């Protein structure tokens, strides 16, 4: 899982995206012990200058109930690509 997230992050950069965000489901994070997010965070730490790091977002399973949270995250982090579960 960690490797898959890292690979997705690297491919996004290869395609020219500069601001690669991460969105996941709280339940998925719990079930995978955060390994997918770990791959994203490790790739970001190694490949992106620290001042350009984006904060990951984990929302509940019912995305419609968390639409406002997602929109706020999109406005604050301004990703041009998103790695998601």
Secondary structure, 3 states (H helix, E strand, C coil): CHHHHHHHHHHHHHCCCCCEEEEEEHHHHHHCCCHHHHHHHHHHHHHCCHHHCCCCEEECCCHHHHHHHHHHHHHHHCCCEEEEC
